[in-house]
Amino acid sequence: RDDFNFFCQAVDSLLNQSYPNLEVIVVSDGPLTDAALMFLENLVRDKKLTWVKSLENVGVAKARNIGIQAATGDFIAIMDADDISVPQRIEEQLRFLLETDSDLTSSFVKIIDNNGIVTGERWVPQSPAAIKWLSPFICPLNNPSAFGRAQIFKELGYNEMLSVSEDYDLWVRAMKAGWRLANNSQKVVLYRQDKESLDKRRGLRYFFSDVQTKWRALSLIPLYIRPVGYLLSPLSCVVRLLPGGVFAVIYSVRRHSLFNAN
């Protein structure tokens, strides 16, 4: 159900990356429109990308896992069908991962609306220590700009039992498995967000999934802090139950008040 024009922009942004040794894999999750079919068939014929088809809708977690298992490279970057990667995304993220001796990273992202106009930014904690300490309270990586060693994605994968928070769950499990996470302040992805996408982050289902993931992340912080975490982490999820307009404001302001880009 993704907008065809947004999808074309997303694919084009990957095919025009500055990093040359790149394998682009598109997973179609369910039936496609005629326009999308023709678009992909032409690119496959020209050997510009690999197309993996799922005839039935299997959900975002399983669709990502299908693409992950099809990947043959040493590193994997995650990309959604309506976002845009800047031309230097892969080159910059690979450089950052190697220079910081990290295993899994993401970056700050610019938020754009359906007209491609920048409406804000989404920041995340940068250092491995900050990521661990804050994981019981916030999702510590931006999934639209996730990039890391293929081994992590292939061994752990997104939890297909979760319909929401599947990315948050993966980051927590990666840290528990001993992988090193870090975030780059460079904004290498334009993340498309509108009222509909924000509304998907609200409601009881998201609230309970969020609480459970945050409680699992408490094992990443010192034992003496955990009792406070069990109290504060559910409180940080209450925003999911607020009206849409209030949620949108708090969701944006909270990120900017917590993290400094400098």
N, C-alpha and C positions, 0 to 999 in steps of 0.2 A: 504493500500500500504506500510505499515511499513515492514522493513526487518525482516524476521522471527527469525533470530539469535539474533537480537537486542531485539525483543519482548520477547524471552525466557530469556535473561539476565535480562530484566526489571522485569519480573514476579518472577524469582528466587530470585532477590535481595529483594523483598518484603516478599516472603515466608520464608526467612532466617533472618528476623529481630530479634534483641535481645529482643524487647518488645513482650511478649507472647499473650496478649489479643487483637488480630488484625484481622480485617475483610478485606479481599482483594476482591475488586470488579473490574472485567474487563468488559468494555463496548466495544463490537465490532461494529464499525460504518460502516455498510455495509457488503457485502459478504467477506468471508475469504477463504484463500487457504486451501487445504486439510490438509497440515501439521499443520496449525494453528488450524483447527477444531479438529484434533486428539489430539493435545497438550492440548487444553482447555477441551475437553470431559474427558480426563484422570484425569485432576486436579479436575474437578467438581465431578466426580465419587468418588475420594478419599477425597472429602469434604475439599479441600485445598483452594478453592476460590468460589466466586459467579460470574456467567457469565450472563450478561444482553445483549441480542441480539437486534440490530437494523438492520433489513434486508436491509433497504435503507440507503445510506449515508446521514446523517442529519447535518454534520458539527461538528467542535470541541466544540463549545459552548453548543449546545444541547446535544451532547454525554456526556460531563462532567455533565450537569444538570441531565441527566438520572441516571448516577452513584450516584450523590449526593442524589437524592431522594430515591434511593435504600438503601443507607447507614443507619445503625441502631445505630451506635456508637455516643458518645458525641463529638468526634473530627473527623475531616476529613483531610486527606493528599492527595494532588494532585500528580499524577505521569503520565508522558507521556510514550508512548510505546517503545521509543528507549533510554531512560535514565536509570541510575542505582542508586539505593539508597544504601548508605553505611549501614552495618549491624546495626549500632546504630542510624539510622536516626530518627525513631519514638520515641524511648526512649529519645533521646537528645532534639528533638523538643517539646515534651510534658513537659519535665523538664524545658526548657527555657520559654515556654509559662506561666507555673504556677509560676515560680520564678519571672518573670518580670510583673506578673499580666496583661498579654496581652490577646487579643482575637483572633488575627490573626497574623501570622508570616511567614517569609520565611528565607532563609539563603544564605550566599555566596555559589557559586557553582564552582566546577572545570569543565572546558570545555574539552571535549575529542573529538577526531576525530573518523572516522569510524573504525579505528584499535584499539580503546580504549586507545590511547596515549593522555596524558594530554597536551593540547596546550595553556592553559591560565586559567584565573579565571574571574568570573563576580561578582562584589561587588555591594552592595546596602546600602543606609543609614540605620543606626542601631536604633537610638532612635526615639520614637514617634514624638518628635518635629522636628527632621531632616526630617523624612518621610513626615510630613505635609508640611514643608517649601519647599521641593524639588519636591513635587508631580506635580506642574504646569510645571515642566521642564523635568522630567524623570519618567519612570515607577518605582515606589518605592519598589516593591517586585519582587522576582524571581518566576514566576509561577511554574517552574519545582520543586521547593522545598516549595510550599505553604502548610501551615498547620494551622488549626484554629478550632474554635468552630463550630460544625455542624450547629448550629442555623443560623450563618451568611451565610453559603453557601446555606442552604435550603430556607431562607427567601429572600435573594437577588439574588443569582444565577448569572451565566454568561449571559450577554446580547446576546440572540440568533439572534438579528437583526444585530449584528456586525460580520463581517467575519475576522476582524483583531482587535487587541487592546482590545479584550473582557476581558482579565485579568486586564489590566490597568484600564478599566472602573469599574470593580468590586471593586478594591482597593479604588478608589476615592469614590464610593458610600458607601462603608463600613465606611470610615472615616466621611463622611457627616451624616451617621446614628448614629455616636457617638461611634463606636467600636475603641478599642485601638490597633494600629499596631506597631510592633517592629520586628527587624531583628537580626538574630544570625550570628556571624562571623564564626561559625563552618561550614565547607564545607561538608554537609551531602548528596549531590547529585552530581553525575557525569553527566553533561549535554552535550548530544551529539550535536555537531554543525558542519556542513560542508557548502560548498559554496551554495548548494541548500537552506538550511534552512536560511542562511543569506540573500539570494536574496528575500526570501518571506517577509523580513522586509523592503524592498525597494519599491519605486514606488509611484505614485500619490494617490492611494487608501489608502495606509498606511499613507502617509503624511497627508491627510485630516482627517482621523480618529484620528491620533495622536494629531493634532491641536485641534480638538473638545474636546477630553478628557482632554487635558491640560487646555483649557479654563474653562471647568467645574470644574477643580481642583482649580482654582483661588479663589473660595469662601472659601478655607481652610486657606488662608493666610490673614494678616491684610489688611483692605481696602486701606490704603495709599500706599501699595506695588503693588496693582493690576494693575494700569496703566502701570507700568514697565513690569509686567508679561504678559500683553496682547501683548506687543511688543517682549519680549524675548522668550516666549514659542513657537511661530511659527518659530523663528530663530533656535531654538534647534531641529526643525523637518526637516530643510533643508537638513540635512545629509541623509535623506531617498531618496533624489533625486540625490545623487552623484553616480558615477560609482561604481560597486561592489567592486573592489579592494580598492578604497579610503574609501568607507563606512566601510569595514571590519576593517581597521586600526583604523579609528576614533572611531568606535563602541567599540573597545577593550580598546584603550588608555583612552577614556573619563571616563570610569568606574574606572580605576586605579588612575587617577589624582584627582577624586572627593572624593573618600572614602579611609580611612586608616583602614586596618584590625586590627591594634593594639589597 
